[in-house]
Amino acid sequence: MDIVCVSSVDWEPLWTRKQQIMSRLPAEHRILYVEPPISFMSPYKDPGVAFKKERAREGLRPLNDHIWLLSPPVIWPLGSQVPGINAINQRRIARSIRPAMEELGFKNPVLWTYLHTSCDLLGKLDESFVIYDCVDDHSAYEGFNPRLVKAMERRLMERCDIVFCTARGLYESKKRFCREIYLSPNAADVEHFRKADLAETPLAPELQDIPGPVLGFVGAIKEWIDLDLIGALADAFPAGSVVMVGPVGANVDVSMLERRPNVHLLGHRDREQLPTYIKGFDVCLNPFRQNTLTSTVSPLKFYEYLASGKPIASVPMPEIMDFEGLVEFGSGTEGFIQAVQRALQDTEEKKQARLERAEENSWESRAEFMMEKIQACMQPACSVQPGYSGYYR
């Protein structure tokens, strides 16, 4: 089948669920991966995205023999805040996708979306089947109109053929609007992140001479990361080092971390290098803010840490509490610091147990599960029942 994937992230530089799933679908499925457009206001908020205005003029960009990338033109701002604007934007986006589909020979494709805004894209691509892979509670994002976003998402789900959710909280809140819905949590590139446990994997140069214990974080440093918790952790381990590997969001203030001599903000690193950093961590950190948004998050970085075998300290999050006993959980500043202290006392038995659980949570298994459900739903007499019982195998 031919797939038009409407994504919430560019193909590069940070790989998330979208790229991991699309890159693992069977090669006979051709994919047009549509990157998110910027608005006319975006470069004023984040100058780093201005290049996308030029990229939109490039048209189709072949990635390999079955995946092509497309960046839509600039759209109007406030599409998730003011009623009516999104419909205008989606017509504009559709006008950029249709010529790309024609060039590729796509007819009646599967529309696979990650965005609630696709509610106004439906029907404009002559799609034959609609998939919504819901990874976040979009209505909880700062700057969005929660009531409008929920209404948009409901319109989308009511017309979808099948919906996947990464978290049980998302599943429970959305199942009444869907014909077919399944739980499909995030996962990890297990083989890649297990390199952190191999003797032949080199240690990242920046970590070779810093004092331990090394308490490390890998991922985008966005508003949902609790930087106050990181600062408190640095103060609690003044002889150790806190290392954060990942880009800092445009609206995120890290100045209070920069003032601490034992905090190392290393910025973005290519995903191929990440195991060399995790190799040097004594404890991997999962420091999400505890709020409405993160209560329904399946933390991708958690599964990557799990695949490395390294000790993990995390705030309590509903989606990963099944891993209690292999991971140290702590709520609040003192609780999190104590979780780190316990993680530093890790055992070989816990490490091996984490590596075994990681095998059950690979992107290969997720892609296989999703394709099984999609293909069953495409059958004329679809008898598959929605739910998430029996998922883990």
HELIX and SHEET records of a PDB file:
HELIX    1   1 ARG A   17  MET A   22  1                                   6    
HELIX    2   2 SER A   42  LYS A   45  1                                   4    
HELIX    3   3 PRO A   47  VAL A   49  5                                   3    
HELIX    4   4 LYS A   52  ARG A   55  1                                   4    
HELIX    5   5 ALA A   56  GLU A   58  5                                   3    
HELIX    6   6 ILE A   85  LEU A  104  1                                  20    
HELIX    7   7 HIS A  116  ASP A  120  5                                   5    
HELIX    8   8 HIS A  138  ALA A  140  5                                   3    
HELIX    9   9 PRO A  146  ARG A  159  1                                  14    
HELIX   10  10 ARG A  168  LYS A  174  1                                   7    
HELIX   11  11 LYS A  175  PHE A  177  5                                   3    
HELIX   12  12 VAL A  190  PHE A  193  1                                   4    
HELIX   13  13 ARG A  194  ASP A  197  5                                   4    
HELIX   14  14 PRO A  205  LEU A  207  5                                   3    
HELIX   15  15 LEU A  227  ALA A  236  1                                  10    
HELIX   16  16 SER A  255  GLU A  258  1                                   4    
HELIX   17  17 ARG A  271  GLN A  273  5                                   3    
HELIX   18  18 LEU A  274  ILE A  278  1                                   5    
HELIX   19  19 THR A  294  THR A  296  5                                   3    
HELIX   20  20 LEU A  300  SER A  308  1                                   9    
HELIX   21  21 PRO A  318  PHE A  323  5                                   6    
HELIX   22  22 GLY A  332  ALA A  343  1                                  12    
HELIX   23  23 GLU A  348  GLU A  359  1                                  12    
HELIX   24  24 TRP A  363  MET A  378  1                                  16    
SHEET    1   A 8 ARG A  61  PRO A  62  0                                        
SHEET    2   A 8 ILE A  67  LEU A  70 -1                                        
SHEET    3   A 8 ARG A  30  VAL A  34  1                                        
SHEET    4   A 8 ASP A   2  VAL A   6  1                                        
SHEET    5   A 8 VAL A 110  THR A 113  1                                        
SHEET    6   A 8 PHE A 129  CYS A 134  1                                        
SHEET    7   A 8 ILE A 162  CYS A 165  1                                        
SHEET    8   A 8 ILE A 181  LEU A 183  1                                        
SHEET    1   B 6 VAL A 263  GLY A 267  0                                        
SHEET    2   B 6 SER A 241  VAL A 245  1                                        
SHEET    3   B 6 VAL A 214  VAL A 218  1                                        
SHEET    4   B 6 VAL A 283  ASN A 286  1                                        
SHEET    5   B 6 ILE A 312  SER A 314  1                                        
SHEET    6   B 6 GLU A 328  PHE A 329  1                                        
END                                                                             
